[in-house]
Amino acid sequence: MARITQVQKLENQKNYDNIVLNLFLAEGHEALTYARIAQEIGISLTTLQGYYPSTRAIRSVLHEHMLSIVIDSLDFSSEALFIQSWQAALDNEQFRYVIKLMFFHASQIKNPEQFNLSSNGEFREKMFDSFGNDSVRILEIVVGRSMFYLTNFK
């Protein structure tokens, strides 16, 4: 079997990352199995694992895009508008996929300090710039409401 150049591998990685992102945006994190991704790309599982040695590597493709989906969906101008915009964003499929992945990721960790879906703390900074010490309380409200929304507990 012919080996590919480093340039080709980087080009493949970029294309594969786009396929992973598009699959997530269309169907959520549940679709991001090795078998499904390999099928979408049209490569073997072994080849795919050379690009994504772990599920963490697959999810890392999403982080930057997840942050923009969340931030672009929210109004940080006041607490009431933030909560209202979060609730409205839950009606957006891609926003829900991000929140579901956040809950899934949180359920997989052993220690709370391991939980970090932020991209260089940008969301945290935006929250603290907008709401100061009330940030945690506000996030507790919207994350709790998200859990109820996603589990159809109304």
N, C-alpha and C positions, 0 to 999 in steps of 0.2 A: 504494500500500500504506500502510496506517495505521501511524503511528509509535506506539510504546508509551511510557508514562511511565517515569520513573526508578524509581518504586515498583514498577511491574509488572516492569521488568527485574530488579530485585533479587529479587523474588518468584520469577521464572522461574529466576534463577541458583540460588537455594536448592533449588528443585525439581529442576533439572538436576543439581546437585551430588549430591543424594540418589540419583538414577538412576545416575549414574556410580559412586558408592560401592556401591550394591547390585549393579551389574553386576560390579564388581571382586570383591566378596565372594562372588558366586555362581560366577564363571568365571575370575577372575584377570586380570592386566594384559593378557594377550594379547587379551582381548575389548574392550579400550579403544581401538578404532580410531574415527576420525571417522565412518566409514560406519555402524558398529554403534551408536555412541552416538546419532547422528542418527536412526537407525531406531527405537531404543528410545524416544526422546523424541517422535518424530513431527514433526521439523522438518527443514529443508533443511541441507545441509552448510554453505552460506554463513552461515545464521543461527547454526549451532553454532559456527562459527569466530569469530563476533562475541562469543561468550561465552568461548570457549577458543581464543585465538589461537595456542597452541602445545601440543604434547604435555606440556610442562612444566606448563602451566596445568591440564591434566587431572590429572596426577599430584599436583599440589599439593592437590587436593581430598582425596586419600587420606592424606596424611601424619599428620594428627592422629589419625585412626582406626587407622592402622597401629601407631602408638606404643601405643595402648591395647590392641590385640590382642596385641602382644608382651609388654608389661609384665604384663598380666593373666594371661598364660599361664605366667609364670615364678615360681620360688621363689628369692628373693634371700637366704634365711636362711643358706645355707652354699654353698661351692663345689660340693660333691657334689650337693646338692639342686638347685642352679641347672643344672648340666649334665644331671642326670636329668630335670628339668622341661623343659629345652630339647628334649632327645631325644623326650620324650613329646609335646611340642607339635608336633613335626614330623608327627605322625599327624593333626593337625587341619588340615583343608583351608585354612581362612583364614590360619592361621599360615604354612603353606607358600606361599600366594600372596604374603604379605608378604616372605618370605625370597627367593622367586623375583624379585620386583620389586626388591629390594635388589641381588641379583646382576646383574640386567639393567641397573639404573641404574649400578652400578659399572663395567660393561663399556662404557658409553657415554661416560665422561668421559676427558679427556686428562691431567688432573693430579689426583693424589690429594687435594690440598687442596680440590678442587671437590666431592668426595663428602661429602654431608651429608644424611642422611635423618632426622636427629633433629628433634624439635620443641623448640626452645629449649634443647637439651642435656639434657632431662629424663632420657633413658635413660642418657646418659653419667654424669650426676650420681648416679643410682641405682646404677650399677655401681661407681663410685668410693666412694660411701658404704658399699656392701656389701663390696667386695673390695679397695679401695685400689689399690696398685701391681700387684696380680695381675690387675686387670681386663682388660688387653690380652691377657695370656696365656690367660685363661679364654675370652675372645671368640675368640681364634685357634682354640682347641679346638672350640668349638661351631659356629663358621662353617665350619671345615674339615669337621667331621662333617656339617654341613648339605649341603655340596657333594657329599659322597659319597652321602648319603641321596637327594638329589634326582636324582642321575645313576644311581641304582641300582647303585653301585659297592660291592658287599658281598663 
